[in-house]
Amino acid sequence: MSAPPVPFVQFAARSRCVAPWHWHNAEGVRDCANLWLIVGGRGAWRGEGRTFPCSSGDFFVQRLWKECEGTNVDRPPLDVLWANIGWRDHRGIALDLRARDAALPAVHRRVADLGFISSLFLRLIAASERGEPAHADRWLACVLDEAERTTDGDAAIARLVDAVRREPERPWRVSGLARSAGMAVDVFSRRFHAATGSSPRAFLVNARLEAAKAHLRMSDLSIGEIAARLGFCDIYHFSRRFRTHVGCAPTAYRAGAGSTIGP
């Protein structure tokens, strides 16, 4: 019995797509796939007869032999981690993905842990840019495995996860989220953890910190303004939380954004 096909990276990068931005892929031009992980901003992706709003946590596996397009019109810039990929058989020969369309991962999903999968994706990009294809391929396998963990199986939880990610600055409370889901707090907390691997409270904090990272990368807001906008009681509390979550101070993250500091 032959080994299953393995994914490989052709090239990868990170793009900041500032409005008005439009990307169009014509049908039949390429035979590879393209991964997108949205880590900031908002926009839209259209393909396969569907249109998806894009925001933090959206993950796409685009079939580039089919027409598709991305847009960002009059909205915050889209921050996209992306990679052109293919699959090889056990002999190392690249496969014709058009014949394996049904076996490829789903075109779209919402990832469960954006911070973790984006850190994996950034390692993929760094390895590709260093000219280390074997390392890039290993990180790609990790990204695809992690992308399988989604909240899609629990519609009530998925809806609230999306709402928090789209508007992290709102004064969300666990009790309010539980009421929105029509559940007691303890039942909601158990289902939320089962769907995301995180407690609701930790998820709320992490969503705000991920939003803070996007503001630091792509806005001119001061550290204090970002802290206030995202509901932290003061700049010192925000800075402590940020350092614990990211591993550096907000000022250091802003200074290193787009280089070696994390997503």
VOTI-86342 format. One record per residue (C-alpha): residue number from 0; x, z, y. Coordinates in steps of 0.25 Angstrom, whole numbers. Example, Ala and Ser with C-alpha at 12.3 -4.5 7.8 and 13.67 -1.06 7.14 Angstrom:
BEGIN
SITE 0 49 31 -18
SITE 1 55 29 -4
This chain:
BEGIN
SITE 0 0 0 0
SITE 1 6 -4 13
SITE 2 8 5 25
SITE 3 -3 5 36
SITE 4 1 -3 49
SITE 5 8 5 59
SITE 6 7 4 75
SITE 7 18 0 84
SITE 8 20 -1 99
SITE 9 24 -14 106
SITE 10 25 -8 120
SITE 11 19 3 127
SITE 12 18 9 142
SITE 13 10 17 151
SITE 14 2 10 162
SITE 15 -5 15 175
SITE 16 -16 6 178
SITE 17 -20 7 193
SITE 18 -33 1 198
SITE 19 -37 -10 199
SITE 20 -31 -13 185
SITE 21 -35 -23 175
SITE 22 -29 -26 161
SITE 23 -34 -37 153
SITE 24 -30 -41 138
SITE 25 -35 -55 134
SITE 26 -40 -57 120
SITE 27 -30 -63 110
SITE 28 -18 -62 118
SITE 29 -11 -50 110
SITE 30 -12 -45 96
SITE 31 -8 -30 98
SITE 32 -15 -18 102
SITE 33 -14 -9 115
SITE 34 -16 6 116
SITE 35 -21 12 129
SITE 36 -21 27 131
SITE 37 -27 31 145
SITE 38 -21 43 150
SITE 39 -26 43 164
SITE 40 -35 35 174
SITE 41 -48 27 171
SITE 42 -51 13 168
SITE 43 -58 4 158
SITE 44 -54 -4 145
SITE 45 -63 -15 140
SITE 46 -61 -22 126
SITE 47 -68 -25 113
SITE 48 -82 -26 121
SITE 49 -81 -12 126
SITE 50 -76 -5 139
SITE 51 -70 9 139
SITE 52 -68 17 152
SITE 53 -53 22 151
SITE 54 -48 36 155
SITE 55 -39 46 149
SITE 56 -39 47 134
SITE 57 -44 33 131
SITE 58 -36 26 120
SITE 59 -37 11 117
SITE 60 -32 2 106
SITE 61 -34 -11 112
SITE 62 -34 -24 104
SITE 63 -26 -34 113
SITE 64 -30 -46 105
SITE 65 -44 -43 111
SITE 66 -48 -43 126
SITE 67 -47 -30 133
SITE 68 -45 -25 147
SITE 69 -42 -12 155
SITE 70 -46 -9 169
SITE 71 -45 1 180
SITE 72 -52 -2 193
SITE 73 -53 8 204
SITE 74 -50 20 195
SITE 75 -38 30 193
SITE 76 -26 22 186
SITE 77 -27 21 171
SITE 78 -15 27 165
SITE 79 -13 20 151
SITE 80 -3 22 140
SITE 81 -3 9 132
SITE 82 4 2 120
SITE 83 4 -11 114
SITE 84 4 -9 99
SITE 85 3 -16 85
SITE 86 3 -12 71
SITE 87 13 -16 60
SITE 88 11 -17 45
SITE 89 21 -10 35
SITE 90 31 -22 36
SITE 91 32 -20 51
SITE 92 24 -32 54
SITE 93 14 -32 66
SITE 94 0 -33 62
SITE 95 -11 -42 68
SITE 96 -19 -32 75
SITE 97 -31 -42 76
SITE 98 -33 -41 61
SITE 99 -33 -26 61
SITE 100 -42 -23 73
SITE 101 -51 -14 65
SITE 102 -40 -6 60
SITE 103 -34 -3 74
SITE 104 -38 10 81
SITE 105 -51 10 90
SITE 106 -50 3 103
SITE 107 -54 15 111
SITE 108 -54 30 109
SITE 109 -53 43 117
SITE 110 -41 51 113
SITE 111 -42 66 110
SITE 112 -29 71 116
SITE 113 -24 62 128
SITE 114 -12 71 131
SITE 115 -7 70 117
SITE 116 -9 55 114
SITE 117 -4 51 128
SITE 118 9 59 125
SITE 119 10 51 112
SITE 120 8 38 119
SITE 121 18 41 130
SITE 122 28 43 119
SITE 123 24 30 113
SITE 124 27 23 127
SITE 125 40 30 129
SITE 126 45 26 115
SITE 127 41 11 117
SITE 128 47 11 131
SITE 129 60 16 125
SITE 130 60 5 115
SITE 131 58 14 103
SITE 132 47 7 95
SITE 133 47 16 83
SITE 134 44 28 91
SITE 135 34 21 99
SITE 136 27 17 86
SITE 137 27 32 81
SITE 138 21 36 94
SITE 139 10 25 93
SITE 140 6 30 80
SITE 141 4 44 86
SITE 142 -4 39 97
SITE 143 -13 31 88
SITE 144 -15 43 79
SITE 145 -18 52 90
SITE 146 -28 42 96
SITE 147 -36 44 83
SITE 148 -39 58 88
SITE 149 -51 56 98
SITE 150 -64 63 102
SITE 151 -72 51 98
SITE 152 -78 58 86
SITE 153 -86 69 94
SITE 154 -93 61 105
SITE 155 -97 74 113
SITE 156 -83 78 114
SITE 157 -78 64 117
SITE 158 -87 63 129
SITE 159 -82 76 135
SITE 160 -68 73 132
SITE 161 -70 60 140
SITE 162 -77 67 151
SITE 163 -66 77 153
SITE 164 -55 66 152
SITE 165 -62 57 162
SITE 166 -64 69 172
SITE 167 -54 80 170
SITE 168 -56 85 184
SITE 169 -70 90 181
SITE 170 -72 105 179
SITE 171 -74 104 164
SITE 172 -77 117 156
SITE 173 -78 118 141
SITE 174 -92 125 142
SITE 175 -97 113 151
SITE 176 -91 103 141
SITE 177 -98 110 129
SITE 178 -111 110 137
SITE 179 -109 95 139
SITE 180 -107 93 124
SITE 181 -119 101 121
SITE 182 -111 111 113
SITE 183 -107 126 113
SITE 184 -93 128 119
SITE 185 -87 133 105
SITE 186 -93 121 98
SITE 187 -89 111 109
SITE 188 -75 117 109
SITE 189 -74 115 93
SITE 190 -79 101 94
SITE 191 -70 98 106
SITE 192 -57 103 99
SITE 193 -61 95 86
SITE 194 -62 82 94
SITE 195 -50 84 103
SITE 196 -41 94 97
SITE 197 -42 102 110
SITE 198 -50 113 115
SITE 199 -59 109 127
SITE 200 -52 118 137
SITE 201 -38 112 133
SITE 202 -44 98 134
SITE 203 -49 100 148
SITE 204 -36 106 153
SITE 205 -28 94 146
SITE 206 -38 84 152
SITE 207 -35 89 166
SITE 208 -20 89 163
SITE 209 -21 75 158
SITE 210 -28 71 171
SITE 211 -18 79 179
SITE 212 -7 70 173
SITE 213 -14 57 176
SITE 214 -16 62 191
SITE 215 -1 66 191
SITE 216 3 52 186
SITE 217 -7 44 194
SITE 218 -11 51 207
SITE 219 -5 57 220
SITE 220 -13 70 218
SITE 221 -5 82 220
SITE 222 -3 92 209
SITE 223 -13 102 216
SITE 224 -23 91 218
SITE 225 -22 87 203
SITE 226 -24 102 199
SITE 227 -36 104 207
SITE 228 -43 91 203
SITE 229 -41 94 188
SITE 230 -47 108 190
SITE 231 -34 117 188
SITE 232 -35 130 196
SITE 233 -22 128 204
SITE 234 -9 119 203
SITE 235 -1 130 196
SITE 236 -11 131 185
SITE 237 -12 116 184
SITE 238 3 115 184
SITE 239 5 125 172
SITE 240 -6 118 164
SITE 241 1 104 167
SITE 242 14 109 163
SITE 243 9 115 150
SITE 244 2 102 147
SITE 245 12 92 151
SITE 246 25 99 150
SITE 247 29 97 165
SITE 248 24 101 179
SITE 249 14 91 186
SITE 250 24 87 196
SITE 251 34 84 185
SITE 252 24 76 178
SITE 253 20 68 190
SITE 254 35 65 193
SITE 255 37 60 179
SITE 256 24 53 177
SITE 257 26 39 170
SITE 258 40 43 165
SITE 259 43 53 154
SITE 260 33 64 157
SITE 261 21 64 148
SITE 262 8 56 150
